[in-house]
Amino acid sequence: MSHHYSGPNFGFPRADARLDFTDLYAFPKPRDAGKSILIMNAHPSAVLNPPGPTTAEPFAPEALYELKIDTNGDAVADITYRVRFSSSKGGTQTATLRRVEGAQPAATGGDGQIIVQGVPVSTGRDARVTQAGDYRFFAGWRSDPFFFDVAGALNDLQFTGDDFFADKDVCSIVLEVPNSILGPKEVGLWARTLIPATSAGEDWVQADRGARPNQTPFLAGEQNTAYLAGEPVDDARFVAVFAHALEHAGGYKPEEASRVAETLLPDLLRYDPTRPASFPDNGRTLTDDVSDAFLAILTNGKVTEDKVGPHGDLLDEFPYLGPPHGFTPKGIKENV
């Protein structure tokens, strides 16, 4: 289920849909090899069980939404793009994007270089895009690009090709960046959401995190809470629980299960902007069939597809995600 419903029992982290990180994408900008597109999606529009909608407020104003970048291969962030949202007023929110250097943890949420400040969050059909120097930024509701037969997954992997996400929406943070900020080598990416640890808001607790699709809902098991609160640099401690899940689901022998688990951790999306993107080799595009790739790993090759394919509402321009369902696309608005 990608990273949707990553909380306990296919629920939301801390029972808050707005904190549920769902997917991470990284790919070269079409027709411009000097830039990359980074997308962090959160807040699924629908509850899985019992079925129904989630809150209309796109992002949690008390939370931090972060995209982390490791540039030197040590699974520790060297660059963080941090987004903070205002409280909803009259059904509207604004976003502020900061760039933070180094591995420093979140302090007040107000540290770092401001890239864009107080820009509108999109809630309708038009994508409200902000240009700031070499950056472009978008935040708001969009059509969820993830595709998967959820009912089949929950029915002992008996897939019928029913795409649960075909008519669902998600809240997206889309960032266009110059490749020069990523450095000359492959980088490791992940995303996370944080909430204040106290009412004073001085310390932060990690609510959700991830990079590679599907791992948390299907492999973290009894260590789900610890995994969501963890950091990629410490992911070796989860090899055993991942291996146990692989033994059970795919019939792997213990040694092979451990070997495969070690290929899935640390939980980072590896991305080299100088090469074409294709999951799992390099980054992830909006049309990569990540579920089929994961099913083959989970089942040790016994199940290789869920009979669902990419969505047809993707755009060929920024922010690339289709308009939220119920809206008709009418172009892009620029806020400079």
C-alpha positions as CSV (number, residue, x, y, z in Angstrom):
1,M,0.0,0.0,0.0
2,S,3.0,2.2,-0.7
3,H,3.3,4.1,2.6
4,H,-0.4,4.8,2.9
5,Y,-2.0,3.7,6.2
6,S,1.4,3.2,7.8
7,G,0.1,3.4,11.4
8,P,-0.9,0.4,13.5
9,N,-3.4,-2.0,11.9
10,F,-3.4,-0.1,8.5
11,G,-4.4,3.1,10.3
12,F,-2.9,6.5,10.4
13,P,0.2,7.5,12.5
14,R,-1.0,8.9,15.8
15,A,-4.6,8.5,14.4
16,D,-4.1,11.6,12.2
17,A,-4.5,11.3,8.4
18,R,-2.7,14.6,7.9
19,L,0.5,13.1,9.4
20,D,0.5,10.0,7.1
21,F,3.4,10.2,4.7
22,T,2.3,8.2,1.6
23,D,4.9,8.4,-1.2
24,L,8.2,9.8,-2.3
25,Y,9.2,10.5,-5.9
26,A,12.4,11.8,-7.5
27,F,13.0,12.2,-11.2
28,P,14.8,14.5,-13.6
29,K,12.7,17.4,-14.8
30,P,11.3,16.6,-18.3
31,R,13.0,18.6,-21.0
32,D,15.5,20.1,-18.5
33,A,18.4,17.9,-17.4
34,G,19.7,20.5,-15.0
35,K,16.8,20.2,-12.6
36,S,15.0,17.5,-10.6
37,I,11.5,17.1,-9.3
38,L,11.0,15.9,-5.7
39,I,7.5,15.0,-4.5
40,M,6.4,14.2,-1.0
41,N,2.8,13.1,-0.7
42,A,0.8,12.9,2.6
43,H,-2.7,12.8,3.9
44,P,-4.8,10.2,2.0
45,S,-8.3,11.5,1.3
46,A,-10.0,8.3,2.3
47,V,-10.1,6.2,5.5
48,L,-9.6,2.5,4.7
49,N,-11.6,1.0,7.6
50,P,-14.3,2.0,8.1
51,P,-14.5,3.6,4.6
52,G,-15.0,7.3,4.5
53,P,-13.3,10.6,3.9
54,T,-10.6,12.2,6.0
55,T,-10.5,15.8,7.1
56,A,-10.7,18.6,4.5
57,E,-7.8,20.5,6.0
58,P,-4.8,19.6,3.8
59,F,-1.9,19.8,6.2
60,A,-1.6,19.8,10.0
61,P,-0.5,23.4,11.1
62,E,1.1,22.1,14.2
63,A,3.3,19.7,12.2
64,L,6.5,19.8,10.2
65,Y,6.8,18.2,6.8
66,E,10.4,17.4,5.8
67,L,12.2,16.0,2.8
68,K,15.7,14.8,3.8
69,I,18.7,14.5,1.6
70,D,21.9,12.5,2.4
71,T,24.6,13.6,0.0
72,N,27.6,11.6,1.2
73,G,26.2,8.1,1.7
74,D,26.1,7.9,5.6
75,A,22.3,7.8,5.8
76,V,22.3,11.0,7.8
77,A,20.7,14.2,6.3
78,D,23.0,16.9,5.0
79,I,20.1,19.0,3.5
80,T,16.5,19.2,4.7
81,Y,13.6,21.0,3.0
82,R,11.2,21.8,5.7
83,V,7.6,22.9,5.2
84,R,5.3,24.5,7.8
85,F,1.7,25.4,7.2
86,S,-0.6,28.0,8.7
87,S,-3.8,27.2,10.5
88,S,-6.8,27.0,8.1
89,K,-8.8,30.3,8.0
90,G,-11.9,30.3,5.9
91,G,-10.8,27.0,4.4
92,T,-7.4,28.3,3.2
93,Q,-3.8,27.6,4.3
94,T,-0.5,29.0,3.5
95,A,2.9,27.3,3.3
96,T,6.5,28.3,4.2
97,L,9.4,26.4,2.8
98,R,12.9,26.5,4.4
99,R,16.2,24.9,3.5
100,V,18.2,23.6,6.5
101,E,21.9,22.6,6.1
102,G,23.5,19.8,8.1
103,A,22.2,17.1,10.3
104,Q,20.7,19.4,13.0
105,P,17.3,18.2,14.3
106,A,14.2,20.3,14.2
107,A,14.3,23.0,16.8
108,T,11.4,25.4,16.6
109,G,10.5,24.7,13.0
110,G,11.5,28.3,12.2
111,D,15.2,27.7,11.5
112,G,16.8,27.5,8.1
113,Q,16.9,29.7,5.0
114,I,13.4,30.7,3.7
115,I,12.8,29.7,0.1
116,V,9.2,30.7,-0.1
117,Q,7.0,32.2,2.6
118,G,3.2,32.5,3.1
119,V,2.3,31.1,-0.3
120,P,-1.2,29.7,-0.8
121,V,-2.0,26.0,-0.5
122,S,-4.1,24.7,-3.4
123,T,-7.5,23.2,-2.6
124,G,-9.2,23.4,-6.0
125,R,-8.6,22.3,-9.6
126,D,-6.0,25.0,-10.4
127,A,-2.4,24.3,-9.3
128,R,-1.1,27.4,-7.5
129,V,2.6,27.3,-8.3
130,T,5.3,29.6,-6.8
131,Q,8.5,30.5,-8.5
132,A,11.4,31.5,-6.3
133,G,14.8,31.8,-8.1
134,D,15.8,28.4,-9.3
135,Y,13.1,26.7,-7.3
136,R,9.4,26.0,-8.0
137,F,7.1,25.0,-5.2
138,F,3.6,23.6,-4.9
139,A,1.5,22.3,-2.0
140,G,-2.1,21.2,-1.9
141,W,-4.6,18.6,-2.9
142,R,-4.0,16.5,-6.0
143,S,-5.1,13.3,-7.6
144,D,-3.2,10.4,-5.8
145,P,-0.8,8.9,-8.4
146,F,-0.3,5.7,-6.5
147,F,-2.1,2.7,-7.9
148,F,-2.8,-0.6,-6.2
149,D,-5.5,-3.3,-5.6
150,V,-5.9,-2.8,-1.9
151,A,-8.8,-5.2,-1.5
152,G,-6.7,-8.0,-3.2
153,A,-3.8,-7.3,-0.9
154,L,-6.0,-7.7,2.2
155,N,-7.6,-10.9,0.7
156,D,-4.5,-13.0,0.8
157,L,-3.0,-11.4,-2.3
158,Q,-5.9,-12.5,-4.5
159,F,-5.8,-9.6,-7.0
160,T,-8.6,-8.6,-9.3
161,G,-7.2,-5.4,-10.7
162,D,-9.5,-3.1,-8.7
163,D,-7.5,0.1,-8.2
164,F,-8.5,1.5,-4.8
165,F,-6.7,4.8,-5.5
166,A,-8.2,5.5,-8.9
167,D,-10.6,8.1,-7.5
168,K,-8.6,9.2,-4.4
169,D,-6.8,12.4,-3.6
170,V,-3.7,13.2,-1.6
171,C,-1.9,16.3,-0.3
172,S,1.3,16.9,-2.3
173,I,4.4,18.9,-1.7
174,V,6.2,19.3,-5.0
175,L,9.7,20.9,-5.3
176,E,11.7,21.6,-8.4
177,V,15.4,22.0,-7.6
178,P,18.6,22.7,-9.5
179,N,20.7,19.5,-9.5
180,S,23.6,21.6,-8.3
181,I,22.2,21.6,-4.8
182,L,22.2,17.7,-4.7
183,G,25.9,17.4,-5.3
184,P,27.9,15.4,-7.9
185,K,27.0,11.9,-6.6
186,E,24.0,9.7,-5.9
187,V,21.9,10.9,-3.0
188,G,19.6,9.2,-0.5
189,L,16.2,10.6,0.0
190,W,13.5,10.1,2.6
191,A,10.5,12.1,4.0
192,R,9.1,12.5,7.5
193,T,6.4,14.3,9.5
194,L,6.9,15.6,13.0
195,I,4.6,17.0,15.7
196,P,5.5,18.9,18.9
197,A,6.4,16.7,21.9
198,T,4.8,19.2,24.3
199,S,2.2,21.9,24.3
200,A,5.0,24.5,24.3
201,G,6.2,23.2,20.9
202,E,9.9,23.3,21.8
203,D,10.7,19.7,21.0
204,W,9.6,17.4,18.2
205,V,8.5,13.8,17.8
206,Q,8.7,12.0,14.5
207,A,5.2,10.7,13.6
208,D,6.0,9.0,10.3
209,R,8.9,8.5,7.9
210,G,9.8,6.5,4.8
211,A,11.2,6.4,1.3
212,R,10.8,3.0,-0.4
213,P,7.2,2.1,-1.1
214,N,5.2,-0.7,0.7
215,Q,7.8,-1.6,3.3
216,T,6.3,-0.2,6.4
217,P,2.7,-1.5,6.1
218,F,3.8,-5.0,5.2
219,L,7.2,-5.6,6.8
220,A,7.5,-3.5,10.0
221,G,5.1,-5.8,11.9
222,E,5.4,-5.6,15.7
223,Q,8.1,-3.0,15.4
224,N,5.8,-0.6,13.5
225,T,5.9,2.2,16.1
226,A,9.6,2.0,16.6
227,Y,10.2,1.9,12.8
228,L,8.1,5.0,12.2
229,A,10.1,6.9,14.9
230,G,13.4,5.7,13.7
231,E,16.2,7.1,11.4
232,P,17.7,5.4,8.3
233,V,21.1,5.4,9.9
234,D,19.8,3.0,12.6
235,D,17.7,0.8,10.3
236,A,20.0,-2.3,10.7
237,R,18.1,-3.0,13.9
238,F,15.0,-3.8,11.8
239,V,16.6,-6.4,9.6
240,A,15.4,-9.2,11.8
241,V,11.8,-8.1,11.8
242,F,11.8,-7.6,8.1
243,A,13.4,-11.0,7.6
244,H,10.7,-12.6,9.7
245,A,8.0,-11.1,7.6
246,L,9.7,-12.2,4.4
247,E,10.0,-15.8,5.8
248,H,6.3,-15.8,6.6
249,A,5.0,-14.1,3.4
250,G,7.4,-15.6,0.8
251,G,8.7,-18.8,2.3
252,Y,12.3,-17.6,2.3
253,K,14.8,-19.6,4.2
254,P,16.2,-17.6,7.2
255,E,19.6,-16.8,5.6
256,E,18.0,-15.6,2.3
257,A,15.3,-13.6,4.2
258,S,18.0,-11.7,6.1
259,R,20.0,-11.1,2.9
260,V,16.9,-9.6,1.1
261,A,15.9,-7.6,4.2
262,E,19.4,-6.0,4.1
263,T,18.8,-4.8,0.5
264,L,15.7,-3.0,1.7
265,L,17.4,-1.1,4.5
266,P,18.3,1.6,5.3
267,D,15.0,2.9,4.0
268,L,16.3,5.4,1.5
269,L,15.3,6.3,-2.1
270,R,18.5,6.3,-4.0
271,Y,18.7,9.0,-6.8
272,D,21.3,10.0,-9.3
273,P,19.9,13.0,-11.3
274,T,22.3,12.4,-14.2
275,R,20.6,9.1,-15.0
276,P,17.0,8.3,-16.1
277,A,14.7,7.6,-13.2
278,S,13.2,4.1,-12.7
279,F,12.3,2.4,-9.5
280,P,14.1,0.5,-7.9
281,D,17.3,1.3,-9.7
282,N,17.2,5.1,-9.6
283,G,14.6,7.4,-8.0
284,R,11.0,6.9,-8.8
285,T,8.7,8.2,-11.5
286,L,4.9,8.7,-11.2
287,T,4.3,5.7,-13.5
288,D,6.7,3.2,-12.0
289,D,4.8,0.0,-11.0
290,V,6.4,-0.1,-7.5
291,S,3.7,-2.5,-6.2
292,D,4.5,-5.2,-8.7
293,A,8.2,-4.9,-7.8
294,F,7.5,-5.2,-4.1
295,L,5.1,-8.1,-4.5
296,A,7.8,-10.1,-6.3
297,I,10.1,-9.5,-3.3
298,L,7.4,-10.1,-0.6
299,T,6.3,-13.4,-2.1
300,N,9.7,-14.6,-3.3
301,G,8.5,-14.5,-6.9
302,K,5.2,-16.3,-6.4
303,V,3.1,-13.1,-7.0
304,T,4.4,-10.6,-9.5
305,E,1.5,-8.3,-10.3
306,D,-1.7,-6.8,-8.9
307,K,-3.2,-6.2,-12.4
308,V,-3.3,-2.4,-11.9
309,G,-1.5,0.2,-14.0
310,P,-0.6,3.9,-13.8
311,H,-3.3,6.6,-13.7
312,G,-4.2,8.6,-16.9
313,D,-4.6,12.0,-15.3
314,L,-1.0,13.0,-14.9
315,L,0.2,16.3,-16.2
316,D,3.2,16.9,-18.5
317,E,4.1,20.1,-16.6
318,F,4.7,21.1,-13.0
319,P,3.4,19.9,-10.6
320,Y,2.8,16.8,-12.8
321,L,0.1,15.4,-10.5
322,G,-3.5,15.5,-11.9
323,P,-6.1,17.8,-10.4
324,P,-8.1,16.5,-7.4
325,H,-11.1,14.4,-8.3
326,G,-14.3,16.4,-9.0
327,F,-12.4,19.2,-10.6
328,T,-11.6,19.9,-14.3
329,P,-8.1,21.1,-15.0
330,K,-7.9,24.7,-16.3
331,G,-4.2,25.3,-16.4
332,I,-1.6,26.6,-14.0
333,K,-1.5,29.8,-12.0
334,E,1.8,31.3,-11.1
335,N,2.4,33.2,-7.9
336,V,5.7,35.0,-8.1
